[in-house]
């Protein structure tokens, strides 16, 4: 595993110019900018793993297949950062890359040019109180000419720590497959969820709404009440943006960086959460699995739509935001979905009285149920990561853990 190890330093405390590129209006580090760096680092690690040193070998392209999850533990930290990662699982043509960001001292940042590997996997295999975030990328190697999958180098764990990382990655792969098989796009709601659907139907039926069709409602118009102040229709949280894809944001394959797409999606989700919470400083807690379905080409139009799909309301502080990315063919107007993103954000004010999201259509209710599942799975995945990689150093009282549960 250590053969693919790479690190990168972001000396925010000692470089005002660098900090100026990454800072929020409130002084925090822009997570969206970090997403771009994480994607670039994952690509470099993947290329390092597949490199056999043969100059005559066929050209191989590495693409981002998915980001399996990102957990943010220190969302307010403005320190010097070290990003580090390596391949922790290799399949036939795919590689899972585990990356973490942590705060480091000025002395270590000043020693950034040294290329030491001593105790790399032992230190890398643990999360500590200075861990800012942890994430997993799945990268796939394909032949540059035929666009077919290419077999990558097998992975050999050489220590108990590496074996544990390998086992965790293998378990993550099984968990992803199991969750996909049970998704609402393949399986109907559970009996308990069906009762929830009926409860939601009874809830929204008692409130009046613009454009209500009295023919399909179970409550007469004169019996309906105005929507209470603590509720909000899901559709009223929708916002969108359009971006023309520029060559400055392309990778070596002339497609737009996956990290750039993640940044744009997160910043729209951040804006949506800001409007919903009436706060300039929502806190990102996690990003769920993101699958890159097709490349986004330079010159295309990217349409992003964001909406709050789950919010329990006061006293809960966290919400889930769904962002759909589509590429629009400017000439014929056709659309193709490239990504669907899910972000969990929390209000920085523990006394904020957030509204509860109320779906109305069956399609919206499915989004609500899916988001509720993701919330539950996310809490478990976060705790599992902490239990597996930081039993002695980092507990569930890290920044944002209670917000994720709430």
ZAMIDO-657769 format. One record per atom (N, C-alpha, C): x, y, z. Coordinates in steps of 0.001 Angstrom, whole numbers, padded with zeros to 6 digits, always signed. Last residue first. Example, Ala and Ser with C-alpha at 12.3 -4.5 7.8 and 13.67 -1.06 7.14 Angstrom:
# ZAMIDO-657769
+012850-002250+007080
+013670-001060+007140
+012900+000030+007870
+013190-005690+007800
+012300-004500+007800
+013200-003300+007800
***
This chain:
# ZAMIDO-657769
-028621+014620+014829
-029799+015476+014972
-030245+016094+013683
-026372+013304+014023
-027457+012513+014601
-028751+013319+014638
-024915+015530+013224
-025249+014515+012236
-026394+013657+012740
-024569+016864+015630
-025373+017495+014593
-025800+016474+013540
-022828+015179+016949
-024196+015310+017467
-025108+015934+016418
-020592+015619+015255
-021154+014280+015431
-022585+014350+015938
-019466+018177+015126
-020451+017802+014128
-021099+016461+014344
-016328+017397+016504
-017214+018445+015989
-018185+017877+014962
-016471+014375+018495
-015806+015296+017572
-016826+016284+017026
-017475+012450+020115
-017731+013824+020535
-016980+014825+019666
-016820+009904+019511
-017984+010452+018811
-018325+011863+019268
-013215+010140+019500
-014495+009576+019919
-015611+010273+019187
-010007+009282+018777
-011097+010158+018359
-012411+009501+018714
-008185+007455+019960
-007830+008861+019754
-009019+009774+019493
-008846+004805+020163
-008189+005428+021314
-008059+006932+021196
-010113+004006+017820
-010692+003603+019103
-010098+004320+020297
-010102+004736+014976
-009688+005648+016048
-010270+005249+017393
-010970+002972+013059
-009696+003643+012839
-009251+004545+013982
-013374+001811+013897
-012362+000990+013241
-010990+001646+013190
-014914+003845+015039
-014610+002644+015830
-013440+001863+015234
-015099+005640+012912
-014433+006048+014142
-014024+004833+014970
-016546+004087+011095
-015222+004588+010736
-014433+004974+011981
-018901+003753+012532
-018091+002584+012196
-016671+002998+011838
-019875+006337+012585
-019481+005713+013837
-018593+004497+013594
-020389+006668+009833
-019463+007570+010525
-018954+006926+011812
-022300+004706+009389
-021021+004656+008678
-019977+005527+009360
-024417+005577+011052
-023764+004288+011307
-022392+004209+010641
-025036+008007+009813
-024658+007995+011227
-023909+006709+011549
-025723+007024+007249
-024588+007917+007429
-024103+007955+008859
-028028+005552+007651
-026828+004856+007198
-025580+005709+007420
-029729+007681+008388
-029482+006577+009310
-028198+005841+008933
-029606+009204+006034
-029264+009808+007320
-028904+008724+008331
-030584+007430+004157
-029194+007889+004061
-028729+008503+005379
-033254+007248+004997
-032381+006073+005027
-030914+006501+005034
-034024+009866+004450
-034093+009374+005826
-033220+008134+005987
-033750+009894+001689
-032898+010767+002504
-032892+010319+003959
-035761+008095+001008
-034379+007790+000662
-033424+008619+001506
-037995+009537+001898
-037668+008244+002498
-036210+007868+002234
-037835+011750+000150
-037805+011952+001605
-037411+010663+002313
-038155+010548-002315
-036921+011275-002035
-036742+011461-000532
-040749+009580-001929
-039664+008628-002127
-038304+009299-001872
-042106+012010-001776
-042078+011145-000597
-040986+010093-000712
-041846+012907-004387
-041180+013638-003309
-041079+012789-002053
-043477+010977-005629
-042057+011081-005992
-041275+011820-004908
-045957+011561-004522
-045334+010277-004217
-043841+010316-004533
-046011+014984-003257
-046250+013950-004265
-045595+012639-003835
-045101+016224-000844
-046517+016170-001201
-046813+015074-002216
-043054+016609+002136
-043274+016234+000733
-044757+016152+000438
-041963+019024+004252
-043140+018199+004019
-043258+017887+002524
-039493+019729+006639
-039822+019586+005228
-040996+018629+005076
-039660+021994+009306
-039706+020600+008880
-040170+020548+007438
-037363+024694+010035
-038660+024153+009661
-038536+022683+009285
-035334+025448+012903
-035481+025053+011507
-036869+024484+011257
-034456+027531+014961
-035731+026817+014841
-035985+026501+013366
-031376+027464+016649
-032100+027784+015420
-033357+026923+015310
-029733+026947+018691
-031082+027375+019052
-031927+027720+017821
-027271+026410+017707
-027968+025296+018348
-029374+025670+018807
-026136+027438+014683
-026841+027953+015862
-027650+026824+016500
-025242+026334+012371
-024236+026623+013403
-024856+027100+014706
-027054+023596+011009
-027052+025007+011391
-025989+025235+012460
-025528+021274+008733
-026154+021609+010015
-026091+023109+010251
-025866+018966+006002
-025377+020216+006578
-026152+020517+007846
-025065+016484+003827
-025668+016724+005133
-025025+017971+005717
-025727+015920+000382
-024927+016569+001410
-025735+016695+002702
-025549+014108-002499
-026299+014227-001245
-025359+014790-000181
-025865+014246-006063
-025096+014472-004843
-026048+014561-003646
-025659+012651-009059
-026612+013048-008028
-025845+013092-006714
-024490+013292-012420
-024270+012994-011002
-025516+013333-010197
-025528+013461-015003
-024143+013026-014795
-023893+012606-013354
-028244+013093-017108
-027818+013217-015719
-026408+012664-015573
-028758+014957-020004
-028262+013700-019464
-027796+013945-018031
-031027+016439-022345
-030356+016448-021047
-029912+015044-020663
-031388+018463-025344
-031489+017207-024594
-030660+017286-023314
-031132+020708-026961
-031853+020839-025702
-031987+019559-024896
-029628+020867-029248
-030952+020223-029355
-031735+020226-028045
-027466+022599-028498
-028043+022651-029838
-029422+022015-029931
-026676+022072-025892
-027137+023417-026234
-027869+023442-027567
-027435+019590-023828
-026966+019775-025197
-027540+021094-025701
-026565+019674-020490
-027563+020103-021470
-026889+020261-022828
-026092+017490-017887
-025432+018145-019014
-026491+018437-020070
-026981+017844-014470
-027322+017416-015822
-026497+018193-016836
-027088+016927-011133
-026279+017566-012172
-026644+016979-013525
-028873+017542-008245
-028859+016777-009485
-028093+017574-010532
-028594+017314-004829
-028219+018119-005992
-028133+017202-007203
-030182+017479-001708
-029947+016670-002916
-029650+017607-004077
-029465+017765+001665
-029663+018486+000415
-029303+017560-000747
-030701+017389+004885
-030071+016734+003751
-030468+017460+002476
-029863+019005+008002
-030739+018797+006848
-029966+018019+005797
-029805+019468+011587
-029208+019062+010315
-030273+018846+009251
-031010+020024+013987
-030247+021099+013355
-029716+020737+011976
-034032+019556+015842
-032966+019026+014995
-032310+020163+014214
-036216+020385+017365
-034886+020899+017729
-033736+020334+016899
-037097+021752+014143
-036630+022001+015519
-037087+020888+016454
-036870+019361+011410
-037351+020560+012089
-036843+020638+013519
-036002+017356+009792
-036947+016998+010853
-037527+018217+011550
-035618+017212+006451
-035341+018079+007591
-036419+017798+008633
-034786+016340+003215
-035113+015829+004545
-034683+016838+005595
-034288+017703+000924
-035137+016512+000817
-035451+015897+002171
-033875+020753-000515
-033851+020088+000783
-034806+018897+000713
-032212+020898-003696
-033424+020991-002881
-033217+020276-001556
-030840+021987-006821
-030691+021594-005420
-032014+021742-004694
-029506+021431-009994
-030726+021699-009227
-030541+021165-007812
-027435+022548-012569
-027499+021984-011222
-028799+022407-010554
-026233+022037-015761
-027371+022525-014985
-027410+021791-013646
-023714+022915-017905
-024017+022116-016715
-025149+022786-015952
-023067+022718-021260
-023757+023505-020244
-024142+022579-019101
-019787+022230-022783
-021174+021860-022506
-021748+022760-021413
-017145+022951-022926
-018078+023612-023829
-019527+023256-023598
-015821+019783-022120
-015591+021222-022228
-016558+021803-023260
-018071+017286-020836
-017104+017784-021803
-016991+019309-021746
-018247+014969-018362
-018760+016291-018738
-017698+016951-019605
-018905+011407-018474
-018034+012580-018429
-018765+013856-018837
-021267+009744-016316
-020712+010008-017647
-019854+011273-017573
-021564+009178-013584
-022208+008332-014590
-021647+008524-015990
-020143+008939-010675
-019915+009711-011892
-020385+008860-013070
-021791+008984-007616
-021397+008158-008754
-021270+009051-009988
-021242+009477-004266
-021445+010178-005528
-020938+009290-006653
-022426+008916-000993
-021832+008376-002213
-022229+009188-003447
-022590+011999+000952
-022839+010587+000683
-022230+010178-000653
-020768+014048+002997
-021240+013905+001628
-021391+012412+001363
-021219+015826+006101
-020910+014633+005315
-021402+014802+003888
-021331+018384+007219
-020988+017250+008066
-020566+016040+007249
-020923+021813+006814
-020973+020523+006135
-020526+019432+007092
-022846+024282+008258
-021658+023449+008456
-021850+022132+007717
-023777+027597+007198
-024091+026175+007446
-022800+025363+007517
-023650+030598+007462
-022558+029673+007768
-023029+028257+008082
-025670+032376+007208
-024586+032501+006239
-023539+031402+006401
-029052+031348+007498
-027731+031460+008107
-026693+031553+006999
-031570+030290+007028
-031398+031730+007248
-030098+031994+007987
-031944+027737+006270
-031616+027961+007686
-031584+029427+008060
-032479+028141+003540
-033430+027415+004369
-033214+027698+005855
-030219+029521+002662
-031538+030129+002520
-032552+029465+003444
-028255+027591+003283
-028195+028938+003864
-029559+029614+003818
-028983+025448+001663
-029076+025302+003119
-029047+026660+003807
-028385+026644-000809
-029749+026203-000520
-029950+026071+000985
-025630+027031-000560
-026515+028184-000746
-027958+027828-000392
-024812+024364-000363
-024521+025295+000732
-025450+026505+000653
-025536+023461-002872
-026177+022879-001689
-025991+023789-000479
-023744+024999-004362
-025182+025223-004546
-025951+024645-003362
-021371+023942-003409
-021632+025363-003174
-023089+025715-003432
-021574+021262-004262
-021580+021586-002838
-021921+023054-002601
-021465+021581-007056
-022643+020984-006430
-022707+021347-004954
-018911+022704-007392
-020093+023439-007833
-021359+022915-007151
-017343+020590-006334
-017326+021930-005732
-018562+022721-006112
-017933+018487-008056
-018289+018378-006645
-018317+019745-005982
-016830+019503-010415
-018273+019239-010354
-018738+019136-008907
-014139+019577-009652
-014821+020832-009997
-016329+020649-009915
-013620+016850-009332
-013560+017735-008171
-014238+019062-008420
-013711+015926-011926
-014763+015517-011002
-014794+016407-009774
-012922+018211-014530
-012520+017537-013308
-013742+017151-012473
-014157+017659-017800
-014144+018498-016600
-013771+017659-015384
-011861+016395-020279
-013149+016410-019595
-013019+017236-018328
-009361+016056-021348
-010227+017075-021940
-011663+017006-021440
-007666+014545-019957
-008465+013835-020955
-009505+014750-021609
-006545+016069-018025
-005685+015741-019161
-006441+014995-020259
-009419+018189-017275
-008292+017343-016912
-007494+016983-018165
-010577+021632-017148
-010524+020290-017723
-009311+019524-017194
-010957+024256-016545
-011354+023282-015528
-011308+021848-016055
-010372+025793-018711
-009492+025933-017543
-009777+024870-016482
-012427+025425-020560
-011215+024595-020684
-010279+024706-019480
-015699+025393-018955
-014573+026084-019572
-013328+025203-019605
-019103+025003-019225
-017861+024326-018856
-016686+024886-019664
-021359+027238-017874
-020739+026813-019123
-019366+026248-018787
-023907+026531-015570
-022511+026900-015778
-022048+026388-017137
-026742+027411-013618
-026201+026901-014883
-024782+027417-015067
-028723+026436-010789
-027716+027271-011426
-027260+026596-012716
-031575+026534-008509
-030743+025951-009553
-029767+026967-010115
-033621+025369-005768
-032891+026432-006463
-032046+025767-007539
-036361+024454-003726
-035570+024223-004931
-034885+025495-005434
-038111+024542-001677
-036698+024681-001323
-035791+024587-002539
-040671+024016-002410
-040330+025421-002222
-038880+025631-001810
-040995+021284-002375
-040751+021918-003678
-040324+023379-003545
-041598+020737+000310
-040301+020360-000235
-040000+021125-001523
-043108+023258+002288
-043224+022289+001201
-041851+022003+000617
-042596+023438+005747
-042297+024016+004445
-042426+022927+003393
-043526+024380+009113
-043468+023445+008003
-043156+024187+006712
-043958+026262+011047
-042850+025326+011287
-042727+024265+010189
-046188+027699+010350
-044883+028344+010169
-043715+027375+010340
-048601+025606+008586
-048016+026241+009780
-046614+026784+009505
-050622+026340+005838
-049438+025609+006262
-048815+026317+007468
-054104+026725+006678
-052850+027238+006093
-051667+026436+006623
-056335+023894+006364
-055719+024970+007128
-054495+025503+006385
-059494+022730+005061
-058035+022800+005043
-057525+024044+005776
-062187+022782+004856
-061632+022201+006069
-060115+022332+006151
-062815+023728+002386
-063150+024585+003527
-062620+024041+004855
-062056+021622+000694
-061289+022865+000709
-061570+023713+001938
-062032+018362+002192
-062684+019442+001455
-061930+020746+001664
-059685+015820+001743
-060240+016821+002656
-060849+017948+001842
-058514+014304-000112
-059421+013608+000793
-060091+014560+001779
-058175+015268-003559
-057869+015400-002146
-058919+014700-001303
-058824+015280-006214
-057925+014224-005762
-057570+014333-004283
-060527+017474-006590
-060988+016148-007035
-060139+015024-006445
-059245+019786-005909
-060190+019228-004934
-060662+017833-005313
-056022+020472-006292
-057111+019899-007076
-058065+019205-006107
-054203+023417-005548
-054801+022158-005084
-055953+021747-005996
-052922+025789-006117
-053094+024841-007192
-053669+023507-006768
-051409+026221-003006
-051745+026838-004275
-051850+025753-005347
-052954+024477-000292
-051780+024765-001108
-052241+025357-002426
-053852+023629+003065
-054164+024188+001755
-052882+024547+001030
-053578+020587+004840
-053124+021949+004612
-053444+022398+003187
-054236+017977+005123
-054972+018918+005968
-054585+020372+005722
-052554+016493+003560
-053944+016638+003127
-054706+017675+003935
-050138+016222+004808
-050254+017282+003807
-051684+017499+003359
-050861+014151+006686
-050344+015456+007110
-050584+016516+006043
-051636+011966+005203
-052608+012574+006119
-052158+013963+006556
-049176+011491+003887
-050379+011813+003120
-051420+012502+004008
-047613+010776+006068
-047292+012000+005328
-048491+012448+004504
-048870+008364+006741
-048858+009471+007705
-048562+010797+007006
-048260+006869+004475
-049662+007199+004769
-049754+008354+005757
-045502+006697+004758
-046068+007338+003573
-047506+007751+003826
-045377+005197+007113
-044873+006570+007108
-045440+007344+005918
-046319+002791+006196
-047100+003504+007206
-046675+004969+007274
-044181+002209+004550
-045493+002409+003944
-046432+003123+004919
-042152+001765+006367
-042089+002963+005533
-043425+003239+004856
-042977-000692+007405
-042916+000474+008287
-042898+001768+007477
-042719-002333+005103
-044030-002120+005740
-044050-000902+006662
-040454-000558+002822
-040737-001576+003828
-042132-001335+004412
-040948+000230-000666
-040747+000610+000741
-041097-000538+001676
-039569-002059-003147
-040609-001176-002612
-040300-000799-001170
-036403-001878-004836
-037279-002559-003895
-038346-001588-003395
-035158-000163-006630
-035199-001587-006935
-036163-002364-006040
-035234+002360-005705
-035380+002213-007154
-035471+000748-007568
-034662+002160-003057
-036073+002334-003418
-036297+002276-004925
-032170-000427-002511
-032594+000951-002753
-034046+001002-003220
-031008-002840-002073
-032192-002531-001267
-032733-001127-001522
-028768-002856-003669
-029790-003865-003928
-031097-003558-003196
-027269-000840-002462
-027779-000642-003824
-028902-001625-004135
-026589-002033-000038
-027457-000851-000022
-028064-000596-001402
-024887-004069-001031
-026111-004412-000309
-027088-003232-000292
-022797-002572-002156
-023585-003465-002996
-024914-003813-002335
-021825-001273+000128
-022340-000494-001002
-023240-001344-001886
-020934-003479+001583
-022013-002657+002116
-022640-001799+001020
-018831-004409+000001
-020001-005265+000217
-021197-004448+000705
-017108-002196+000244
-017580-002610-001074
-018827-003480-000942
-016570-002213+002956
-017281-001071+002370
-017873-001440+001017
-015082-004556+003167
-016403-004497+003808
-017231-003343+003250
-012785-003709+001815
-013553-004829+001276
-014966-004848+001869
-011930-001686+003548
-012297-001346+002172
-013151-002452+001557
-011354-003227+005815
-012374-002177+005885
-012866-001822+004489
-009276-004813+004829
-010529-005447+005252
-011669-004432+005334
-007323-002828+004390
-007801-003645+003275
-009150-004280+003620
-006909-001913+006983
-007411-000987+005971
-007996-001735+004781
-005866-004287+008068
-007118-003732+008586
-007738-002756+007585
-003531-004538+006606
-004542-005585+006496
-005890-005080+006990
-002169-002298+007526
-002583-002356+006123
-003649-003431+005913
-001772-003095+010187
-002532-001884+009883
-003037-001899+008445
-000170-005399+009909
-001517-005507+010479
-002378-004284+010180
+001395-005253+006631
+001411-005032+008074
+000000-005213+008605
+001143-005396+003913
+002396-005886+004496
+002499-005636+005993
-001102-006167+001253
-000901-005588+002599
+000334-006212+003240
-000906-005723-002053
-000391-006637-001046
-000213-005917+000282
-002890-005665-004934
-002454-004968-003721
-002028-005993-002674
-002169-005814-008492
-002804-006292-007253
-002190-005600-006042
-002481-003281-010979
-001614-004072-010117
-002372-004567-008887
-005357-003666-013163
-004399-002877-012382
-003561-003817-011520
-006562-004115-016424
-006209-004756-015158
-005132-003945-014447
-008825-001824-017803
-007462-002350-017810
-007173-002960-016440
-011849-001480-019723
-011131-001596-018441
-009778-002263-018594
-011712+000465-022788
-012087-000734-022046
-011283-000813-020751
-011001+002406-024577
-011941+002789-023516
-012464+001575-022743
-009052+002115-026475
-010259+001291-026614
-011355+001658-025623
-007169+004146-025648
-007600+003990-027031
-008942+003264-027144
-006725+004006-022923
-006980+005322-023526
-007506+005223-024949
-008272+001667-020878
-007358+001854-021997
-007706+003153-022718
-008805+002614-017460
-009308+002179-018763
-008245+002454-019824
-009294+002238-014008
-008312+002367-015085
-008895+001826-016381
-011083+004070-011589
-011074+002959-012538
-010068+003261-013636
-011488+004752-008104
-010949+005128-009400
-010877+003888-010284
-013293+005845-005465
-013102+004669-006307
-012690+005147-007689
-012351+007360-002391
-012591+007491-003825
-012453+006119-004468
-013312+008351+000799
-012896+007225-000032
-013307+007493-001479
-012213+010413+003590
-013050+010118+002435
-012480+008941+001662
-012204+012581+006376
-011795+011300+005806
-012752+010965+004674
-010924+015563+007989
-011912+014812+007220
-011313+013493+006773
-009212+016303+010107
-010214+017238+009600
-011322+016489+008866
-007686+015146+012948
-008231+014731+011657
-009359+015666+011248
-006672+015560+015451
-006376+016590+014455
-006892+016214+013065
-007258+013337+016928
-007990+014573+017249
-007711+015708+016283
-007055+010784+014310
-006731+011397+015591
-007520+012661+015829
-007157+007634+012779
-007717+008983+012848
-007446+009530+014242
-004697+005566+011223
-005439+005985+012411
-005983+007392+012215
-003061+004962+009079
-004181+004063+009376
-004969+004418+010605
-000923+006698+009071
-002031+006961+008158
-003264+006140+008526
+000823+005513+010857
+000220+006805+011190
-001029+007054+010346
+001332+003154+009412
+000903+003080+010813
+000219+004378+011225
+002150+004033+006920
+000891+003298+007021
+000406+003197+008458
+004561+005512+007686
+003448+006068+006918
+002149+005333+007162
+006939+005066+008947
+005719+004910+009743
+004486+005425+009027
+008560+006852+006437
+008681+006198+007725
+007373+006237+008499
+008731+008083+004101
+007644+007118+004186
+007634+006475+005574
+009536+011366+002882
+009754+010267+003802
+008510+009387+003858
+010627+013628+001258
+009816+012512+000753
+010045+011295+001651
+010415+017128+001846
+011024+015828+002123
+010076+014723+001707
+008940+019396+001508
+009665+018894+000344
+010318+017530+000592
+007857+020175+003951
+006982+019529+002966
+007730+018919+001800
+008660+021363+006237
+009453+020211+005794
+008742+019466+004671
+006774+023200+006863
+008038+023698+006331
+008930+022601+005807
+004898+021492+007981
+004598+022131+006696
+005865+022652+006050
+006182+020903+010377
+005991+019840+009392
+005688+020418+008027
+006159+023478+011583
+007428+022794+011335
+007257+021701+010275
+003499+024114+011937
+004265+024905+010976
+005560+024189+010605
+001611+021009+012225
+002363+022148+012738
+003057+022905+011619
-001621+020170+010834
-000224+019879+011176
+000453+021174+011624
-004760+018537+010487
-004012+019746+010788
-002606+019358+011234
-005625+016392+007737
-005392+016639+009153
-004619+017938+009323
-007516+014306+005670
-006898+015614+005854
-006747+015839+007342
-007230+011205+003883
-007619+011989+005054
-006894+013339+005026
-008367+008687+001722
-007663+009960+001899
-008148+010614+003176
-008209+005678+000036
-008596+006318+001287
-007733+007554+001480
-009373+004343-002860
-008328+005198-002305
-008864+005899-001078
-009792+001429-004647
-010366+002296-003612
-009226+003036-002944
-009773+000775-008086
-008966+000994-006883
-009753+001840-005911
-010400-001571-010771
-010760-000465-009880
-009836-000413-008671
-010000-003797-012198
-009613-002536-012842
-009873-001325-011956
-010175-005740-010088
-009614-006054-011401
-009117-004796-012105
-009307-003972-007129
-010046-005036-007781
-009381-005363-009100
-007714-003013-004220
-007618-003062-005681
-008410-004251-006193
-007518-000778-001512
-008151-001970-002079
-008027-001887-003601
-006129+001429-000849
-006350+000466+000226
-007078-000786-000255
-003825+003753-002005
-004756+002706-002412
-004893+001703-001269
-003652+006748+000015
-003058+005641-000730
-004153+004645-001097
-002968+010105+001273
-003800+008982+000881
-003019+007899+000176
-003334+013367+002730
-002546+012175+002450
-003468+011024+002102
-002939+016749+003350
-003778+015755+002701
-002895+014563+002371
-002591+018881+006012
-001879+017873+005228
-002911+016902+004673
-002955+022369+006709
-003526+021056+006393
-002493+020164+005713
-002834+024745+009276
-002119+024129+008165
-002662+022720+007954
-006214+025828+010029
-004837+025525+010391
-004096+025100+009126
-009098+026179+010954
-008317+026998+010017
-006863+026901+010458
-011914+024184+011476
-010470+024304+011651
-009834+025147+010550
-014550+023613+011344
-014199+025008+011606
-012691+025234+011694
-014996+020902+011001
-015426+021818+009934
-014993+023263+010130
-013704+018231+011648
-013332+019554+012179
-013705+020612+011143
-014877+016136+010265
-014815+016068+011717
-014475+017408+012352
-016736+014968+007621
-015985+016126+008092
-016051+016140+009622
-016626+012315+005397
-017040+012761+006732
-016128+013885+007173
-017746+011078+002380
-016832+012025+003001
-017421+012436+004338
-017870+008217+000235
-018388+008996+001354
-017305+009971+001808
-017169+007485-002358
-018051+006633-001579
-018635+007332-000360
-017244+008746-005396
-016733+009118-004081
-017677+008443-003097
-016494+006970-008435
-017394+007406-007363
-016580+007938-006199
-014718+007028-010592
-015986+006305-010707
-016975+006762-009655
-012530+008982-012253
-013215+008889-010961
-014561+008207-011170
-010100+007310-014309
-011278+008158-014146
-011874+007952-012754
-007102+007076-016026
-007760+006845-014740
-008910+007826-014602
-005885+005514-018903
-006607+006647-018347
-007242+006239-017030
-002850+004504-020353
-003972+004172-019484
-004566+005461-018922
-001124+003427-023201
-001584+004557-022406
-002843+004181-021632
+000904+000444-022980
-000215+001205-023566
-000679+002316-022630
+004452+000749-022356
+003138+000219-021982
+002036+001061-022631
+006948+001740-022704
+006271+001221-023898
+004883+000663-023593
+007979+002405-020235
+007646+003507-021160
+006907+003045-022404
+007152+001115-017233
+007393+000652-018599
+007007+001757-019582
+006503+001541-014610
+007794+002021-015077
+008145+001585-016478
+003990+000944-013838
+004965-000142-013782
+006346+000281-014266
+001409+002517-012214
+002635+002759-012975
+003624+001610-012765
-000741+002249-010566
-000753+001450-011801
+000533+001590-012603
-000162+003989-008427
-000359+002558-008178
-000236+001732-009462
-000056+006478-009638
+001161+005963-009015
+001044+004456-008793
-002695+006784-010384
-001672+006679-011422
-000377+006107-010853
-003830+006996-007804
-004200+005884-008690
-003157+005693-009786
-002693+009382-006920
-002412+008133-006198
-002717+006932-007086
-003832+011188-008718
-002374+011018-008695
-001987+009714-008001
-006551+010945-008021
-006090+010590-009356
-004593+010340-009399
-006493+011924-005410
-006921+010545-005662
-006458+010076-007041
-005754+014591-005900
-004843+013715-005167
-005197+012245-005398
-008038+015517-007213
-006748+015519-007912
-005750+014595-007229
-009914+015216-005147
-010085+014489-006408
-008768+014413-007170
-008871+016995-003256
-009003+015577-002925
-009134+014735-004189
-009100+019457-004551
-007782+018936-004220
-007830+017438-003939
-011896+019673-004716
-011098+019659-005939
-009714+019067-005676
-012531+019759-002013
-013015+018649-002823
-012238+018548-004131
-011494+022208-001226
-010816+020995-000789
-011253+019791-001611
-013420+023892-002294
-012064+023930-002848
-011282+022687-002453
-015565+023202-000604
-015650+022938-002030
-014291+022959-002700
-014841+024199+001861
-014801+022754+001659
-014858+022411+000183
-012972+026866+002646
-013990+026449+001682
-013853+024956+001401
-012455+027507+006077
-011901+026984+004830
-013041+026521+003927
-013825+030556+007560
-013569+029112+007492
-012985+028716+006134
-014473+033262+007353
-013144+032899+007818
-012827+031421+007794
-016844+033942+006217
-016817+033928+007673
-015471+033470+008233
-016366+033658+003519
-016598+035015+004015
-016518+035065+005534
-013699+031192+003337
-015085+031633+003266
-015189+033088+003714
-010585+030724+001594
-011333+031158+002769
-012775+031521+002415
-008832+030044-000428
-009658+028988+000147
-010649+029469+001199
-007289+032163-001193
-007943+031395-002253
-008975+030417-001700
-006210+033037+001196
-007149+033918+000513
-007904+033194-000600
-004377+031055+001751
-005600+031131+002558
-006653+031976+001854
-002367+031762-000052
-003094+030509-000223
-004414+030548+000533
-001553+034216+001083
-002027+034171-000300
-002831+032904-000562
-000669+033559+003653
-001898+034358+003502
-002452+034316+002082
+000720+030923+004886
+000640+031488+003538
-000673+032255+003380
+000556+029827+007384
+001811+030486+007037
+001803+031101+005645
-001947+028709+007556
-001523+029649+008592
-000295+030440+008188
-002128+026976+005326
-003033+028119+005437
-002549+029157+006453
-000493+025076+003531
-000071+025870+004697
-000908+027145+004878
-001147+022104+002607
-001828+023374+002371
-001545+024267+003582
+000602+019392+001150
+000438+020344+002244
-000268+021605+001762
+000108+015992+000414
+000142+017366-000088
-000129+018300+001086
+001258+012673-000374
+000781+013696+000556
+000902+015071-000097
+000831+009204-001163
+001167+010581-001533
+000614+011530-000478
+001467+005762-001715
+001247+006848-000760
+001689+008199-001318
+001886+003492-003100
+001032+004507-003743
+000824+005734-002862
+003443+001922-001470
+003991+002277-002782
+003179+003376-003471
+001945+001215+000724
+002773+002418+000842
+003400+002830-000482
+000822-001218+000000
+000000+000000+000000
+000849+001258+000000
***
